[in-house]
Amino acid sequence: MKTYFAVIVSIAVLCGYPAGRLAHAQFAERERLFLAEPFRGVTTGGDIVPDLFAIASTGVSTAPVIDAATAFLATLSDVQRAQTVFPVDDDEWRKWANIHRYARQGIAFKDMIDRQQDAAIGLMRASLSAKGLKMSRDIMRLNETLAELTGKRDEYGEGLYWVTVMGEPSATQPWGWQLDGHHLIVNYFVLGDQVVMTPTFMGSEPTIAAAGKYAGTRILDAEAERALDFINGLDNNQRAIAIVATEKEGNNNQTELFKDNVVIPYAGIAGDALNDHQKGDLVGLISLYVGNMDDGHARVKMDEIKGHLGETHFAWVGGTSPDSVFYYRIHSPVILIEFDHQLPVALPGERKPGREHVHTVVRTPNGNDYGKDLLRQHYDANRNNPDHRHE
């Protein structure tokens, strides 16, 4: 039997409701249902593993990010600031979508004047590594390529990325910022000198600009090639454990939009079953994703990940030849990474996964996406402190 929501959508389609407005209505309802469920975080069995994250100094300054965010906010008018700044614990954190048709908040690059765009890029530059900044800019450029290929400039383009700031940039109080648009989402939470940069979504359709304004732009080659090297570096017994399915027929990612509380059991081969060389290869693959954040905080995160390497699981779906399409997941108590060759959406093609459409997601399981576990601990520690004004 159809749900009430499905019936409404079917009626809307039959009545000729405009596609763009229908999509917004659909996702508004999905968002409402999603936000009605309190945040818990990604888990392996429904229960949070406790005491994984702690408020502690990293020794890596966040001053450059604070200065860049302050400089960005200074370029905004009062009206723009009102639509861009939200409380640090606002649900706006969770209102992101890797799709193109979605009602976003904040200020879009297309609506910024030059100095505002420069300041927004400056915030990204201060927060991300050189690799992470290039990846982000290349995703935006490939979205421009998609606009060129489809002619749908109301849906695609390099200016359709929105910036929001949660809280006020501070060296002592929690705050953060978010970049939200098609195939590119960065959530960047800051508490003191600690940073949590998840959920992060990076992908594209197409993954290579064969022509046009940004001809030659391409992304996610290393993330595919090093994963193939890793799976093919396992012996036969290990591969039998790691490969959970040899046929890839559709999309496999499980932690995209509106999936904050998804339950994903461990699958594949555990780090404890790898030799030292294979463990090093796995760490190198993980670092491609963690290395999109600024270098200092990436080192801090990698140290945390290495502390759970024996519990880290690697699962694979699909073929293992150089031209195969595939999905893989790296999953531990403190990080979850997904890479997925997806079905075509905007571009013509056979209805099967292909290399021209790729999604990647990075999550912090067990309640610390958006830095929420650190924020909870901060509130608990300062609940009665009048200087912090936490009720």
Residue pairs with C-beta under 8 A, 6 or more apart in sequence:
2 10
5 29
8 29
9 22
9 25
9 26
12 22
12 25
13 22
17 25
20 101
20 154
20 155
23 101
24 101
24 102
24 103
27 97
27 99
27 101
27 102
27 103
28 103
30 258
31 95
31 258
34 94
34 258
34 260
35 91
35 94
35 95
37 261
39 94
39 260
39 261
39 367
39 369
39 370
39 372
40 48
40 260
40 261
40 367
41 48
41 260
41 261
41 364
41 365
41 366
41 367
41 368
41 369
41 372
41 373
42 255
42 259
42 260
42 261
42 262
42 263
42 264
42 336
42 363
42 364
42 365
42 366
42 369
43 49
43 261
43 263
43 264
43 365
43 366
44 263
44 264
44 265
44 266
44 331
44 365
45 263
45 265
46 263
48 366
48 367
49 333
49 365
49 366
52 333
52 334
52 366
52 368
52 373
53 334
53 366
53 367
53 368
53 373
53 374
53 377
54 377
55 191
55 192
55 194
55 374
55 377
55 378
55 381
56 194
57 192
57 193
57 194
58 193
58 194
58 195
58 296
58 297
58 300
59 193
60 193
60 195
60 294
60 296
60 297
60 299
60 300
61 193
61 296
62 171
62 190
62 192
62 193
62 194
62 195
63 171
64 126
64 294
65 123
65 126
65 127
65 169
65 188
65 190
65 195
65 294
66 169
66 170
66 171
66 190
67 126
67 169
68 119
68 122
68 123
68 125
68 126
68 127
69 123
69 126
69 165
69 169
69 175
69 177
70 169
71 119
71 122
71 123
72 116
72 119
72 120
72 122
72 123
72 163
72 165
73 81
73 84
73 85
73 165
73 169
74 119
75 113
75 115
75 116
75 119
76 84
76 107
76 116
80 107
83 105
83 106
83 107
84 105
84 106
84 107
84 163
84 164
84 165
85 164
85 165
85 166
85 168
86 92
86 105
86 164
86 165
86 166
86 167
87 166
87 167
88 166
88 167
88 173
88 174
88 175
88 176
88 375
89 166
89 375
90 166
92 105
92 164
92 166
92 178
93 166
93 176
93 178
93 187
93 370
94 260
94 370
95 104
95 105
95 180
96 178
96 180
96 185
96 187
96 199
96 201
96 257
97 104
97 180
97 185
97 257
97 258
98 182
98 183
98 184
98 185
98 201
98 203
98 256
98 257
98 359
99 182
99 257
100 155
100 156
100 160
100 182
100 346
101 155
104 162
104 180
104 181
105 162
105 164
105 180
106 162
106 163
106 164
106 165
106 178
106 180
107 116
107 162
107 163
108 159
108 160
108 161
108 162
108 163
109 117
109 120
109 140
109 158
109 159
109 160
109 161
109 162
109 163
110 157
110 159
110 160
111 159
112 120
120 163
121 133
121 137
123 163
123 177
124 133
124 136
124 179
124 186
125 133
126 294
127 177
127 186
127 188
127 195
127 197
127 293
127 294
128 136
128 186
128 292
128 293
128 294
129 291
129 292
129 293
129 294
129 295
129 298
131 291
131 292
132 291
132 292
132 293
132 294
135 202
135 219
135 292
136 179
136 184
136 186
136 202
136 292
138 204
138 214
138 217
138 218
138 219
139 183
139 184
139 202
139 203
139 204
139 219
140 158
140 161
140 181
140 184
141 158
141 209
141 213
141 214
141 217
142 183
142 204
142 206
142 207
142 209
142 214
142 217
142 219
143 156
143 157
143 158
143 160
143 181
143 182
143 183
143 184
143 204
144 156
144 157
144 158
144 212
144 213
144 214
145 206
145 209
145 212
145 213
145 214
145 217
146 156
146 204
146 205
146 206
146 346
146 347
147 153
147 155
147 156
147 157
147 158
148 212
148 213
149 206
149 212
149 346
149 347
150 156
150 346
150 347
152 346
156 182
156 346
160 181
160 182
161 179
161 180
161 181
161 182
161 184
162 179
162 180
162 181
163 177
163 178
163 179
163 180
164 177
164 178
164 180
165 175
165 176
165 177
165 178
166 175
166 176
166 177
166 178
166 189
167 173
167 174
167 175
167 176
168 175
169 175
169 190
171 192
172 192
173 388
174 189
174 190
174 191
174 371
174 374
174 375
174 378
175 189
175 190
176 187
176 188
176 189
176 190
176 370
176 371
177 188
178 185
178 186
178 187
178 188
179 185
179 186
183 201
183 202
183 203
183 204
183 205
183 359
184 201
184 202
184 203
185 199
185 200
185 201
186 197
186 200
187 196
187 197
187 198
187 199
187 200
187 369
187 370
188 195
188 196
188 197
188 293
189 195
189 196
189 197
189 370
189 371
189 374
189 375
190 371
191 371
191 374
191 375
191 378
194 297
194 371
194 374
195 293
195 294
195 297
195 300
196 364
196 368
196 369
196 370
196 371
196 374
197 292
197 293
197 297
197 362
198 362
198 363
198 364
198 368
198 369
198 370
199 255
199 260
199 361
199 362
199 363
199 369
199 370
200 289
200 292
200 361
200 362
201 256
201 359
201 360
201 361
201 362
202 219
202 220
202 292
202 360
203 220
203 342
203 357
203 358
203 359
203 360
204 219
204 220
204 357
204 358
205 342
205 344
205 345
205 346
205 347
205 356
205 357
205 358
206 347
206 356
206 357
207 218
207 219
207 220
207 355
207 356
207 357
207 358
208 217
208 218
208 356
209 215
209 216
209 217
209 218
219 358
220 339
220 358
220 360
222 288
223 285
223 288
223 289
223 339
223 360
224 339
224 355
224 358
226 281
226 284
226 285
226 288
227 285
227 326
227 328
227 339
228 320
228 322
228 324
228 326
229 281
230 278
230 281
230 282
230 285
230 314
231 239
231 242
231 243
231 314
231 316
231 320
231 328
232 320
233 277
233 278
233 281
234 242
234 269
234 278
238 269
238 273
238 274
238 278
239 320
241 268
241 269
241 273
242 268
242 269
242 314
242 315
242 316
243 268
243 316
243 317
243 320
244 267
244 268
244 315
244 316
244 317
245 317
245 318
246 317
246 318
246 319
247 318
248 317
248 318
248 319
248 325
248 326
248 327
248 341
248 353
249 352
249 353
250 343
250 353
251 340
251 342
251 343
251 353
251 359
252 317
252 327
252 338
252 340
253 327
253 338
253 340
253 342
253 359
253 361
254 262
254 264
254 329
254 338
255 262
255 264
255 336
255 338
255 361
255 363
256 359
256 361
260 369
264 329
264 331
264 336
266 313
266 331
267 313
267 315
267 329
267 331
268 313
268 314
268 315
268 316
268 329
268 331
269 313
269 314
269 315
270 310
270 311
270 312
270 313
271 279
271 282
271 309
271 310
271 311
271 312
271 313
271 314
271 332
272 310
272 311
274 282
279 309
282 309
282 312
282 314
282 330
283 302
283 305
283 306
283 309
285 330
286 302
286 305
286 312
286 330
286 335
286 337
287 298
287 302
289 337
289 360
289 362
290 298
290 301
290 302
290 305
290 335
290 362
291 298
292 298
293 301
301 335
304 334
305 312
305 332
305 334
305 335
307 334
308 332
308 333
308 334
309 332
311 332
311 333
312 330
312 331
312 332
312 335
313 329
313 330
313 331
313 332
314 328
314 329
314 330
314 331
315 328
315 329
315 331
316 326
316 327
316 328
317 326
317 327
317 328
318 324
318 325
318 326
318 327
318 341
318 353
319 325
319 326
320 326
323 355
325 341
325 352
325 353
325 354
325 355
326 339
326 341
327 338
327 339
327 340
327 341
328 338
328 339
329 336
329 337
329 338
329 339
330 336
330 337
331 337
331 365
332 365
333 365
333 366
334 364
334 365
334 366
334 368
335 362
335 363
335 364
335 365
336 361
336 362
336 363
336 364
336 365
337 360
337 361
337 362
337 363
338 359
338 360
338 361
339 358
339 359
339 360
340 353
340 358
340 359
340 360
341 353
341 354
341 355
341 357
341 358
342 353
342 354
342 357
342 358
342 359
343 351
343 352
343 353
343 354
343 357
344 350
344 351
344 354
344 356
344 357
345 357
347 356
347 357
349 356
363 369
366 373
367 373
367 376
368 374
378 390
379 390
382 388
382 390
383 390
383 391
